[in-house]
Amino acid sequence: MANFSFPESFLWGAATAAHQVEGNNINSESWVLEHLPGTFYAEPSGDACDAYHRYAEDIALLASLGFNAYRFSVEWARIEPEEGEFSFAALEHYRRVLTTCHEHGLKPVVTYHHFTSPRWLMRCGGWVDAKTPDRFARYCERVTRHLGDLMSAACTLNEPNLALVLEKLLPFAFQELPWWATAAEAFGVTPDRLGLFQFNVNPQAHQVIQRAHRQAVEAIKSGPGDFPVGLTLALVDVQAAAGGEIQAAEYRRAMHDGYLEQLRDDDFVGVQTYSRMLVGPEGRIAPPAGSELNQMGDEYYPEALGGTIRHAARVAGIPVLVTENGLASTDDTRRVEYFRRALRCVADCLQEDIDVRGYFCWSALDNFEWNSGYRPKFGIIAVDRETQQRTPKPSAAWLGAVARANRL
């Protein structure tokens, strides 16, 4: 495809999450999990990328590369460190982040909850507790009241279906690992009341999360500002191998469709895709022999994005925003090729009249990748772990040039 021009209003950006880049998020449940005896985290997040203090440098760098948007999250554990106690200082900090985006011509796309929750919420049962939707809506109302006039778009929750995806991908259940009981004890709850957002396949948790999203949308829409609101989903391109069509459809329904069908009144759905899953008559099968793999052990398959955009648009019936897409690799030439092929898929979807509003790569920075620690390199900007110095990679220049030209 030569010289494809994207829509004039197309958003081009990179994404981060507060806990993964800010550092020292000590009031969050993730900080507790990282320091548990026998934790399954490879290492603690610590200072992360110190983005809480270096955000202005990062925003200016993204703007200089050619991007016109930045997706980031605000941290509930900083804004409401104890139940009902809201930090004006933390809200003002995020107001400065939003203002800095506007000063550099970047449209801020704000995620209200990117996996991490306050410690106090876990002590109440977290995302299995029936009162959590009310708590989350109260937090969203307070954030929007303070920041809504500066937002360009908002995501309520990041990948609430991730636990359902991991259930199909991993050969074990998190609840069966020894650290689950240790974590429950740390928060003073029984193991069945450990309401972790990322790892919970309890049907009650997903009912709570879906209610929380609906109440959050209402709370955000009632505040200042006029911007689209949606949520983001972890979408794997499920492809049927020979004879696996029925099983593949069941996998899609289990991992994706229960959420996509709930979003039909939203302004957009955030599509977050990295690879595909091959499904045969007996279930998931390994990638073809000799396949290139990324650092997470998944198949290098940029074309997965086209499949998930089409599926999300078909099931949800609303506009799509690619809120995460990228490659974990130390070979940046493979990242450039990944972006090139993924963006061809986006262009194809646009030519099919699918309403795709923007593309955000994951991630702006080499950051803390949860239980994998700092080993996986998703960033288009390298971060020196000793000095915190930022160094844009060739992929940053390549993607930024596409963004600036708005052409592929």
C-alpha positions, 0 to 999 in steps of 0.5 A: 500500500503506497502513500495511504493518508490517514483521517485528518483527526487521527490520533497518533501517540504512545502510551504509558501507565502510572505504576509502570513509569511513575515510581514509588507507588507505595499506596498501591496493592501492586507495591505490596504484591511486589514485596511479598515473600515468594512473590511471582514478580521478577523484581519490584518497580522501585523508582520505575522511570521516575516519570512522576518527576520527569513527565515534562521531559517525556511529553516534550520528547514525544511532541518533538518526535511528531506525535499529536497525542499521549495516553497515560493513566492517573493513579487512584492510589495517589489520588485517594490514598485512604478511603474518602481522603482525596489528595489535592496535591496529587490532583494538581500534579495530574493537572500539570501533566495535562497542561503540559500536554496541551502546551506541546500540542498533545491531546491527552487520553486519560485512563482512570484505572490501569490495573493498580488499586489503592491498598485500602480497596483490597482490604475491602475485598477489591474487585469482588466487593459489591460496593466497589462500583460506587467507590470507583464512580466516586473517584472518577467523579472527583478526578473529572471535576478537577481535570475534565476540562483538559481531557481529550478522551478517557478510558475508564478501565484498562483491560478488565478482561485480561484475567480471562485472556490469561486463563486461556494462555497460561497453564496454571491458575493464579489462585492456585499459586502459593502467593495468592494465600500470602497476598490475601493474608497481607490484605487481611482477607480470605483468599476468596475475597482477594479482589485483584483486578488483573488476575481474578477470573471469579465471575462476581469480579467481572460483574463488579467490574462491568458495573463499575465501568457503567457507573464510571461513564455516568460519573465522567459524563456528568463532569466538566469537559466534552470528550469521548469515554470508553474502556480498553480490552486485551484482544488476541487475534483468535484464528482457527486452525483446521477443524478448530472453528467452533473452538475458536469461536468459544475462545473469542466469546470467553475472552472478548465478547462478554465485554464487547457486547456491553460496550455498545452505548460507549463512545469507543472501544480501546483495542490492545493487541500484540499477537494471535492465538491459533486454536484447533479442535482440542484447544490452543495450539503452538505457533508454527514451527520456527516462528519468530517469538517476542520477549514475552514468548508470543508469536511475532505477528503484527497482522493480529491488529487487523483481526482484532479491530475488525472483530471489535468493530463488528461485535461492539458496533462503535468506533475503535481506538488502538490504545496499545500495540507494540513489540517486546524486543531488543531488536529495534529493527523488528519493532519498526517492521512490526509497526509498518505491518500493523499500520498497514492493517489499520489502513486496510480497516479504514479503507473498509470503512471501519471507524478507527480514530487513532493509534497508540504504540505500547510503550513510550518508555522501556518500563516496568512490565509487571511480573516480568520486571524490567526485562521486556523492552516495549519502549520506543524510548530507552531508559537507562536504569542507573541514570534515568536518561532517555534515548529515543530509538530509531523506531521512535523516529520512524513512527513519529515521522509517520505521525507527523506526515499522517501518511503511511 
